[in-house]
Amino acid sequence: MISENIKSQKQTNRKSQNWKCIKAKSMSLTTSDTELLVQFRNPVTKERAFTSIIKKYQEKLYWHVRRMVIEHEDANDVLQNVFVRVWNGLENFREDSQLYNWLYRIATNECLTYIEQQKKRMSVPLDEVESGLSNKIKADSHFDANRLEWKLQLAIQQLPEKQRLVFNLRYYDEMPYEEMSRILDTSEGALKASYHHAVKKIEDYIKNH
């Protein structure tokens, strides 16, 4: 089980980001996904429905992407690609899964594609790309190596990319393994094992740094 100090840090991180979550309530946030999809398939309301879907899910998707690629500018670039894919594919969405699962799957694939492109662009092994992500964290003007929140971020970047993805979805997004299994097309047992190993590596890193 994940240690209490990491759990406590999770609560602290949430509080520090609360200001990002304060928004005026709009119809787009309360309209059901089913209604939005019906509106999207109507040429008259298509664009408005798409805007409502983006407003409803963009914050969750942004932080999902940001935790994988680290920098705000990179996260925005990846997110734009996500929205393009959503626009192009939403017409054929079959609703055999929940909409946000489908959105997360697209965002996840775009993150992995981005990381792979970075590796090819720099012609370096993936572990060096991950080291580069750690360097981006250290370059933050607020970075403090002695604070648990920063140690946690550095620890997460030491994980293999798929393991890092599982940890982020479970720890930050609190996604049930059943839903995660549909998004990543991996068995629940394998995901639980991956998360367990990730937690162990993170705790070991924090203890030794």
MIDOSE-1310 file (N, C-alpha, C; in nm, 2 decimals, decimal comma, always signed):
residues 209
mise	+0,09/-0,12/+0,00/+0,00/+0,00/+0,00/+0,09/+0,12/+0,00; +0,05/+0,22/-0,07/+0,13/+0,34/-0,08/+0,14/+0,41/+0,05; +0,26/+0,46/+0,08/+0,29/+0,52/+0,21/+0,20/+0,64/+0,24; +0,19/+0,67/+0,37/+0,10/+0,78/+0,42/+0,16/+0,91/+0,37
niks	+0,30/+0,93/+0,37/+0,35/+1,06/+0,33/+0,32/+1,09/+0,19; +0,32/+0,99/+0,10/+0,28/+1,02/-0,04/+0,13/+1,05/-0,05; +0,05/+0,98/+0,03/-0,09/+1,01/+0,03/-0,12/+1,15/+0,07; -0,04/+1,19/+0,18/-0,06/+1,33/+0,23/-0,01/+1,43/+0,13
qkqt	+0,09/+1,40/+0,05/+0,14/+1,49/-0,05/+0,03/+1,50/-0,16; -0,04/+1,39/-0,19/-0,14/+1,40/-0,29/-0,25/+1,50/-0,25; -0,29/+1,50/-0,12/-0,39/+1,60/-0,08/-0,33/+1,74/-0,09; -0,20/+1,76/-0,06/-0,14/+1,89/-0,07/-0,14/+1,94/-0,21
nrks	-0,11/+1,85/-0,30/-0,10/+1,88/-0,44/-0,24/+1,93/-0,49; -0,35/+1,86/-0,44/-0,48/+1,89/-0,48/-0,52/+2,03/-0,44; -0,48/+2,06/-0,31/-0,51/+2,19/-0,26/-0,44/+2,30/-0,34; -0,32/+2,28/-0,38/-0,24/+2,38/-0,45/-0,29/+2,40/-0,59
qnwk	-0,37/+2,31/-0,64/-0,43/+2,32/-0,78/-0,58/+2,36/-0,77; -0,63/+2,38/-0,65/-0,78/+2,41/-0,64/-0,82/+2,53/-0,72; -0,73/+2,63/-0,73/-0,76/+2,75/-0,80/-0,79/+2,72/-0,95; -0,73/+2,62/-1,00/-0,74/+2,58/-1,14/-0,88/+2,53/-1,16
cika	-0,95/+2,48/-1,06/-1,07/+2,41/-1,07/-1,19/+2,50/-1,05; -1,17/+2,62/-1,01/-1,28/+2,72/-0,98/-1,33/+2,78/-1,11; -1,44/+2,74/-1,15/-1,50/+2,79/-1,27/-1,65/+2,81/-1,25; -1,70/+2,90/-1,33/-1,85/+2,92/-1,33/-1,91/+2,80/-1,39
ksms	-2,02/+2,75/-1,33/-2,09/+2,63/-1,38/-2,16/+2,67/-1,51; -2,14/+2,58/-1,61/-2,21/+2,61/-1,73/-2,28/+2,48/-1,77; -2,37/+2,50/-1,87/-2,45/+2,38/-1,91/-2,37/+2,27/-1,97; -2,25/+2,31/-2,02/-2,16/+2,21/-2,08/-2,11/+2,11/-1,98
ltts	-2,10/+2,15/-1,85/-2,05/+2,07/-1,75/-2,15/+1,98/-1,69; -2,28/+2,01/-1,71/-2,39/+1,93/-1,65/-2,46/+1,85/-1,75; -2,45/+1,88/-1,88/-2,52/+1,81/-1,99/-2,46/+1,67/-2,00; -2,54/+1,56/-2,01/-2,49/+1,43/-2,01/-2,41/+1,40/-2,14
dtel	-2,32/+1,30/-2,14/-2,25/+1,27/-2,26/-2,34/+1,22/-2,37; -2,44/+1,15/-2,33/-2,54/+1,10/-2,43/-2,60/+1,22/-2,51; -2,64/+1,32/-2,43/-2,70/+1,44/-2,50/-2,60/+1,51/-2,58; -2,48/+1,52/-2,54/-2,38/+1,59/-2,62/-2,35/+1,52/-2,75
lvqf	-2,35/+1,39/-2,74/-2,32/+1,31/-2,86/-2,44/+1,32/-2,96; -2,56/+1,33/-2,91/-2,67/+1,35/-3,00/-2,66/+1,48/-3,07; -2,63/+1,58/-2,99/-2,61/+1,72/-3,04/-2,50/+1,72/-3,14; -2,39/+1,65/-3,12/-2,27/+1,65/-3,21/-2,31/+1,59/-3,34
rnpv	-2,40/+1,50/-3,34/-2,44/+1,44/-3,47/-2,54/+1,52/-3,55; -2,59/+1,62/-3,49/-2,68/+1,71/-3,56/-2,60/+1,83/-3,61; -2,59/+1,85/-3,75/-2,51/+1,95/-3,81/-2,54/+2,09/-3,75; -2,66/+2,11/-3,71/-2,69/+2,25/-3,65/-2,62/+2,27/-3,52
tker	-2,61/+2,17/-3,44/-2,55/+2,19/-3,30/-2,41/+2,12/-3,29; -2,36/+2,07/-3,40/-2,23/+2,00/-3,39/-2,12/+2,07/-3,33; -2,09/+2,19/-3,37/-1,98/+2,27/-3,32/-2,00/+2,31/-3,17; -2,12/+2,34/-3,14/-2,15/+2,38/-3,00/-2,13/+2,26/-2,91
afts	-2,18/+2,14/-2,96/-2,16/+2,02/-2,88/-2,01/+1,99/-2,85; -1,94/+2,00/-2,96/-1,79/+1,97/-2,95/-1,73/+2,06/-2,85; -1,76/+2,19/-2,86/-1,71/+2,29/-2,76/-1,74/+2,25/-2,62; -1,87/+2,20/-2,60/-1,91/+2,16/-2,47/-1,84/+2,04/-2,42
iikk	-1,81/+1,95/-2,50/-1,73/+1,83/-2,47/-1,59/+1,87/-2,42; -1,53/+1,96/-2,50/-1,40/+2,01/-2,46/-1,40/+2,07/-2,33; -1,49/+2,16/-2,31/-1,50/+2,23/-2,18/-1,52/+2,13/-2,06; -1,60/+2,03/-2,09/-1,63/+1,93/-1,98/-1,51/+1,85/-1,94
yqek	-1,42/+1,82/-2,04/-1,31/+1,73/-2,01/-1,17/+1,78/-2,03; -1,16/+1,90/-2,07/-1,02/+1,95/-2,11/-0,93/+1,96/-1,99; -0,98/+2,00/-1,87/-0,89/+2,01/-1,75/-0,84/+1,87/-1,71; -0,92/+1,77/-1,71/-0,87/+1,63/-1,67/-0,77/+1,58/-1,78
lywh	-0,81/+1,61/-1,90/-0,72/+1,56/-2,01/-0,58/+1,64/-2,00; -0,59/+1,77/-1,98/-0,47/+1,85/-1,97/-0,37/+1,79/-1,86; -0,42/+1,77/-1,74/-0,34/+1,72/-1,64/-0,29/+1,58/-1,66; -0,37/+1,50/-1,73/-0,33/+1,36/-1,77/-0,21/+1,37/-1,86
vrrm	-0,22/+1,46/-1,96/-0,11/+1,48/-2,05/+0,01/+1,55/-1,99; -0,01/+1,65/-1,91/+0,10/+1,73/-1,85/+0,18/+1,64/-1,76; +0,12/+1,54/-1,69/+0,20/+1,46/-1,60/+0,29/+1,36/-1,68; +0,26/+1,34/-1,81/+0,34/+1,25/-1,89/+0,45/+1,33/-1,96
vieh	+0,42/+1,45/-2,01/+0,52/+1,53/-2,09/+0,59/+1,64/-2,01; +0,53/+1,68/-1,89/+0,59/+1,77/-1,80/+0,57/+1,92/-1,83; +0,61/+1,96/-1,94/+0,61/+2,11/-1,97/+0,47/+2,15/-2,02; +0,43/+2,27/-1,98/+0,30/+2,32/-2,02/+0,28/+2,33/-2,17
edan	+0,39/+2,39/-2,23/+0,38/+2,41/-2,38/+0,36/+2,28/-2,45; +0,44/+2,18/-2,41/+0,43/+2,04/-2,47/+0,29/+1,98/-2,45; +0,24/+2,00/-2,33/+0,11/+1,95/-2,29/+0,00/+2,01/-2,38; +0,01/+2,14/-2,41/-0,08/+2,21/-2,49/-0,07/+2,16/-2,64
dvlq	+0,05/+2,13/-2,68/+0,07/+2,08/-2,82/+0,00/+1,94/-2,83; +0,03/+1,86/-2,74/-0,03/+1,72/-2,74/-0,18/+1,73/-2,73; -0,23/+1,82/-2,65/-0,37/+1,83/-2,63/-0,44/+1,88/-2,75; -0,38/+1,97/-2,83/-0,44/+2,01/-2,96/-0,45/+1,89/-3,05
nvfv	-0,35/+1,80/-3,05/-0,36/+1,69/-3,14/-0,47/+1,59/-3,09; -0,49/+1,59/-2,96/-0,60/+1,51/-2,90/-0,73/+1,56/-2,95; -0,75/+1,69/-2,95/-0,88/+1,75/-2,99/-0,90/+1,73/-3,14; -0,80/+1,74/-3,22/-0,81/+1,71/-3,36/-0,86/+1,57/-3,38
rvwn	-0,80/+1,47/-3,31/-0,84/+1,33/-3,33/-0,98/+1,31/-3,28; -1,02/+1,38/-3,17/-1,16/+1,37/-3,12/-1,26/+1,42/-3,22; -1,23/+1,54/-3,28/-1,32/+1,59/-3,38/-1,34/+1,50/-3,50; -1,23/+1,44/-3,54/-1,23/+1,36/-3,66/-1,29/+1,22/-3,63
glen	-1,29/+1,18/-3,51/-1,33/+1,04/-3,48/-1,47/+1,03/-3,40; -1,51/+1,14/-3,35/-1,63/+1,14/-3,27/-1,76/+1,10/-3,34; -1,76/+1,13/-3,47/-1,88/+1,09/-3,55/-1,90/+0,94/-3,55; -1,79/+0,86/-3,54/-1,79/+0,72/-3,55/-1,78/+0,65/-3,41
fred	-1,79/+0,73/-3,30/-1,78/+0,68/-3,17/-1,91/+0,59/-3,14; -1,89/+0,46/-3,11/-2,00/+0,37/-3,10/-2,07/+0,36/-2,97; -2,02/+0,43/-2,87/-2,08/+0,44/-2,74/-2,08/+0,30/-2,67; -1,99/+0,21/-2,71/-1,98/+0,08/-2,64/-1,89/+0,09/-2,52
sqly	-1,83/+0,21/-2,50/-1,76/+0,25/-2,38/-1,79/+0,39/-2,34; -1,76/+0,43/-2,22/-1,79/+0,57/-2,18/-1,70/+0,67/-2,26; -1,76/+0,78/-2,28/-1,69/+0,88/-2,36/-1,56/+0,92/-2,30; -1,55/+0,94/-2,17/-1,42/+0,99/-2,11/-1,32/+0,88/-2,12
nwly	-1,36/+0,75/-2,12/-1,26/+0,64/-2,14/-1,20/+0,65/-2,28; -1,29/+0,68/-2,38/-1,24/+0,70/-2,52/-1,15/+0,82/-2,53; -1,18/+0,93/-2,46/-1,10/+1,05/-2,47/-0,96/+1,02/-2,40; -0,96/+0,95/-2,29/-0,84/+0,92/-2,22/-0,75/+0,83/-2,31
riat	-0,82/+0,73/-2,38/-0,74/+0,64/-2,46/-0,67/+0,72/-2,57; -0,74/+0,82/-2,63/-0,68/+0,90/-2,73/-0,56/+0,99/-2,67; -0,59/+1,05/-2,56/-0,48/+1,13/-2,49/-0,36/+1,04/-2,46; -0,39/+0,92/-2,41/-0,28/+0,84/-2,37/-0,19/+0,80/-2,49
necl	-0,26/+0,77/-2,60/-0,18/+0,73/-2,73/-0,10/+0,85/-2,78; -0,16/+0,97/-2,77/-0,09/+1,09/-2,81/+0,03/+1,12/-2,72; +0,02/+1,09/-2,60/+0,13/+1,11/-2,51/+0,25/+1,01/-2,54; +0,21/+0,89/-2,56/+0,31/+0,79/-2,60/+0,38/+0,82/-2,73
tyie	+0,29/+0,86/-2,83/+0,35/+0,90/-2,96/+0,44/+1,02/-2,94; +0,41/+1,12/-2,86/+0,49/+1,23/-2,84/+0,63/+1,19/-2,78; +0,63/+1,10/-2,68/+0,75/+1,06/-2,62/+0,84/+0,98/-2,72; +0,77/+0,90/-2,80/+0,85/+0,82/-2,90/+0,91/+0,92/-3,00
qqkk	+0,83/+1,02/-3,04/+0,89/+1,12/-3,14/+1,01/+1,19/-3,08; +1,00/+1,22/-2,95/+1,11/+1,29/-2,88/+1,24/+1,20/-2,89; +1,21/+1,08/-2,86/+1,33/+0,98/-2,86/+1,39/+0,97/-3,00; +1,31/+0,96/-3,10/+1,36/+0,96/-3,24/+1,43/+1,09/-3,28
rmsv	+1,37/+1,20/-3,24/+1,42/+1,33/-3,28/+1,56/+1,35/-3,22; +1,58/+1,31/-3,10/+1,70/+1,33/-3,03/+1,80/+1,21/-3,05; +1,75/+1,10/-3,11/+1,83/+0,99/-3,14/+1,90/+0,93/-3,01; +1,82/+0,93/-2,91/+1,87/+0,88/-2,78/+1,78/+0,77/-2,73
plde	+1,83/+0,68/-2,64/+1,75/+0,58/-2,58/+1,63/+0,64/-2,50; +1,53/+0,57/-2,47/+1,41/+0,62/-2,40/+1,45/+0,66/-2,26; +1,55/+0,59/-2,19/+1,58/+0,63/-2,06/+1,65/+0,77/-2,05; +1,71/+0,81/-2,16/+1,76/+0,94/-2,17/+1,66/+1,04/-2,19
vesg	+1,55/+1,01/-2,26/+1,44/+1,10/-2,27/+1,37/+1,12/-2,14; +1,36/+1,01/-2,06/+1,30/+1,02/-1,93/+1,39/+1,10/-1,84; +1,52/+1,09/-1,85/+1,61/+1,17/-1,78/+1,59/+1,32/-1,81; +1,57/+1,34/-1,94/+1,54/+1,48/-1,99/+1,42/+1,54/-1,92
lsnk	+1,31/+1,45/-1,90/+1,19/+1,50/-1,83/+1,22/+1,54/-1,69; +1,31/+1,46/-1,63/+1,35/+1,49/-1,49/+1,43/+1,63/-1,49; +1,51/+1,65/-1,59/+1,58/+1,78/-1,60/+1,48/+1,90/-1,61; +1,37/+1,87/-1,69/+1,27/+1,98/-1,70/+1,21/+2,01/-1,57
ikad	+1,19/+1,91/-1,48/+1,13/+1,94/-1,35/+1,23/+2,02/-1,27; +1,35/+1,98/-1,27/+1,46/+2,05/-1,20/+1,47/+2,19/-1,24; +1,44/+2,22/-1,37/+1,46/+2,35/-1,43/+1,35/+2,45/-1,38; +1,24/+2,40/-1,32/+1,13/+2,48/-1,27/+1,18/+2,58/-1,17
shfd	+1,14/+2,70/-1,18/+1,19/+2,81/-1,09/+1,15/+2,78/-0,94; +1,05/+2,70/-0,92/+1,01/+2,67/-0,78/+1,07/+2,53/-0,73; +1,15/+2,47/-0,81/+1,21/+2,34/-0,77/+1,28/+2,35/-0,64; +1,25/+2,25/-0,55/+1,32/+2,24/-0,43/+1,34/+2,09/-0,40
anrl	+1,46/+2,04/-0,42/+1,49/+1,90/-0,41/+1,46/+1,84/-0,27; +1,44/+1,93/-0,17/+1,42/+1,88/-0,04/+1,27/+1,86/-0,01; +1,18/+1,91/-0,09/+1,04/+1,90/-0,07/+0,98/+1,77/-0,13; +0,90/+1,71/-0,06/+0,84/+1,58/-0,10/+0,77/+1,58/-0,23
ewkl	+0,70/+1,69/-0,25/+0,62/+1,70/-0,38/+0,71/+1,69/-0,50; +0,83/+1,75/-0,49/+0,93/+1,75/-0,60/+1,00/+1,62/-0,61; +1,03/+1,56/-0,49/+1,09/+1,42/-0,50/+0,99/+1,32/-0,56; +0,86/+1,34/-0,53/+0,76/+1,25/-0,59/+0,76/+1,27/-0,74
qlai	+0,77/+1,39/-0,79/+0,77/+1,41/-0,94/+0,89/+1,35/-1,00; +1,01/+1,37/-0,94/+1,13/+1,31/-0,99/+1,12/+1,16/-0,99; +1,07/+1,10/-0,88/+1,05/+0,96/-0,87/+0,97/+0,90/-0,98; +0,86/+0,97/-1,01/+0,77/+0,92/-1,11/+0,84/+0,92/-1,25
qqlp	+0,92/+1,01/-1,27/+0,99/+1,02/-1,40/+1,10/+0,91/-1,42; +1,13/+0,84/-1,31/+1,23/+0,73/-1,32/+1,16/+0,60/-1,36; +1,03/+0,60/-1,36/+0,95/+0,48/-1,40/+0,95/+0,46/-1,55; +0,94/+0,34/-1,60/+0,92/+0,31/-1,74/+0,79/+0,38/-1,78
ekqr	+0,78/+0,42/-1,91/+0,67/+0,51/-1,95/+0,53/+0,44/-1,92; +0,51/+0,31/-1,95/+0,39/+0,25/-1,93/+0,35/+0,24/-1,78; +0,46/+0,21/-1,70/+0,44/+0,21/-1,56/+0,40/+0,34/-1,50; +0,46/+0,44/-1,56/+0,44/+0,58/-1,52/+0,29/+0,62/-1,55
lvfn	+0,25/+0,57/-1,66/+0,11/+0,60/-1,71/+0,01/+0,53/-1,61; +0,03/+0,41/-1,58/-0,06/+0,34/-1,48/-0,06/+0,41/-1,35; +0,06/+0,45/-1,30/+0,06/+0,52/-1,17/-0,01/+0,65/-1,18; +0,00/+0,72/-1,28/-0,07/+0,85/-1,29/-0,22/+0,84/-1,29
lryy	-0,26/+0,74/-1,37/-0,41/+0,72/-1,38/-0,47/+0,67/-1,25; -0,39/+0,59/-1,18/-0,45/+0,53/-1,06/-0,43/+0,63/-0,94; -0,31/+0,69/-0,93/-0,28/+0,78/-0,82/-0,35/+0,92/-0,83; -0,34/+0,98/-0,94/-0,39/+1,12/-0,96/-0,54/+1,12/-1,00
demp	-0,57/+1,03/-1,10/-0,71/+1,04/-1,15/-0,80/+0,94/-1,08; -0,74/+0,86/-0,99/-0,82/+0,76/-0,91/-0,90/+0,67/-1,00; -0,85/+0,63/-1,11/-0,93/+0,56/-1,21/-0,93/+0,41/-1,16; -1,05/+0,35/-1,16/-1,07/+0,21/-1,12/-0,99/+0,12/-1,23
yeem	-0,94/+0,01/-1,18/-0,86/-0,08/-1,27/-0,95/-0,13/-1,38; -1,08/-0,15/-1,36/-1,16/-0,20/-1,47/-1,17/-0,10/-1,58; -1,18/+0,03/-1,55/-1,18/+0,13/-1,65/-1,04/+0,15/-1,72; -0,94/+0,14/-1,64/-0,80/+0,15/-1,69/-0,77/+0,04/-1,78
sril	-0,83/-0,08/-1,75/-0,81/-0,20/-1,84/-0,86/-0,17/-1,98; -0,98/-0,11/-1,98/-1,04/-0,08/-2,11/-0,96/+0,02/-2,19; -0,91/+0,12/-2,12/-0,83/+0,23/-2,19/-0,70/+0,17/-2,24; -0,63/+0,09/-2,16/-0,49/+0,05/-2,19/-0,49/-0,09/-2,26
dtse	-0,61/-0,15/-2,27/-0,62/-0,29/-2,32/-0,52/-0,38/-2,26; -0,52/-0,38/-2,12/-0,44/-0,47/-2,04/-0,52/-0,53/-1,93; -0,49/-0,65/-1,89/-0,57/-0,71/-1,78/-0,56/-0,63/-1,65; -0,66/-0,64/-1,57/-0,66/-0,58/-1,44/-0,55/-0,63/-1,35
galk	-0,52/-0,76/-1,36/-0,42/-0,82/-1,28/-0,28/-0,76/-1,31; -0,26/-0,74/-1,44/-0,13/-0,68/-1,49/-0,12/-0,54/-1,44; -0,23/-0,46/-1,45/-0,23/-0,32/-1,41/-0,20/-0,31/-1,26; -0,27/-0,40/-1,18/-0,24/-0,39/-1,03/-0,10/-0,42/-1,00
asyh	-0,04/-0,52/-1,07/+0,10/-0,55/-1,05/+0,19/-0,43/-1,09; +0,16/-0,37/-1,20/+0,24/-0,26/-1,25/+0,23/-0,14/-1,15; +0,11/-0,12/-1,10/+0,10/-0,01/-1,00/+0,17/-0,04/-0,87; +0,17/-0,16/-0,83/+0,24/-0,21/-0,71/+0,39/-0,18/-0,72
havk	+0,44/-0,23/-0,84/+0,59/-0,21/-0,86/+0,62/-0,06/-0,87; +0,54/+0,02/-0,93/+0,56/+0,16/-0,94/+0,57/+0,23/-0,81; +0,47/+0,19/-0,72/+0,47/+0,25/-0,58/+0,60/+0,21/-0,51; +0,64/+0,08/-0,52/+0,76/+0,04/-0,45/+0,88/+0,12/-0,50
kied	+0,90/+0,14/-0,63/+1,01/+0,21/-0,69/+1,01/+0,36/-0,64; +0,89/+0,42/-0,64/+0,88/+0,55/-0,60/+0,92/+0,57/-0,45; +0,87/+0,48/-0,37/+0,90/+0,49/-0,22/+1,05/+0,46/-0,20; +1,11/+0,37/-0,28/+1,26/+0,35/-0,26/+1,33/+0,47/-0,31
yikn	+1,29/+0,54/-0,42/+1,36/+0,66/-0,46/+1,35/+0,77/-0,36; +1,23/+0,79/-0,30/+1,22/+0,89/-0,20/+1,30/+0,87/-0,08; +1,31/+0,74/-0,04/+1,39/+0,71/+0,08/+1,54/+0,73/+0,05; +1,58/+0,72/-0,07/+1,73/+0,72/-0,10/+1,77/+0,85/-0,16
h	+1,68/+0,95/-0,17/+1,72/+1,08/-0,23/+1,68/+1,19/-0,14
